[in-house]
Amino acid sequence: MQIVDILELLIPDVWTSITQLCATALLFFLMYKLAWKPVKKILDERSRFEQQKLDEAAALKEENEKVNKQAKQIISEANRSAEEIVKEAREEGRIAKNELIEEGKKESAQLLENARHEMDLQRSKMMEDLRSEIVETAISAAEKILENKVDAQSEKESINSFVKEVIGK
């Protein structure tokens, strides 16, 4: 009997095996319906969400690269524009400098011309004053000569020496 008891223990009862198989199938079915589908749905949603975030990140990265490229282009254009402005400012400065130099030369030439003209006027006035003085002196000399009643020859000599004396000064 011992072998029969051991065999009974080793080989399960058919109804017990069927019940256990049905219970296991029911357990798998319930796990599939209650746990597997919702978990799979949650995992699929999470996967879609993560994929959407990755797509958004890729789009943002691409947009960022475009913006960087545009910024570099704008900076490059700004640098060129600044160089042109500096070049134009230098040219305008050079032109203004040359104009100021020319204006200064014209003003100095005008001042020099005015000074020369003033000197000529003063020289003319001095000459006129000198002539006037010579005439007065000649008249004074003539009066003295008339007072002394000297002859014509001595008058001429006297006037000539007086004129030489005045001109020699």
Secondary structure, 3 states (H helix, E strand, C coil): CHHHHHHHHHCCCHHHHHHHHHHHHHHHHHHHHHHHHHHHHHHHHHHHHHHHHHHHHHHHHHHHHHHHHHHHHHHHHHHHHHHHHHHHHHHHHHHHHHHHHHHHHHHHHHHHHHHHHHHHHHHHHHHHHHHHHHHHHHHHHHHHHHHHCCCHHHHHHHHHHHHHHHHHC
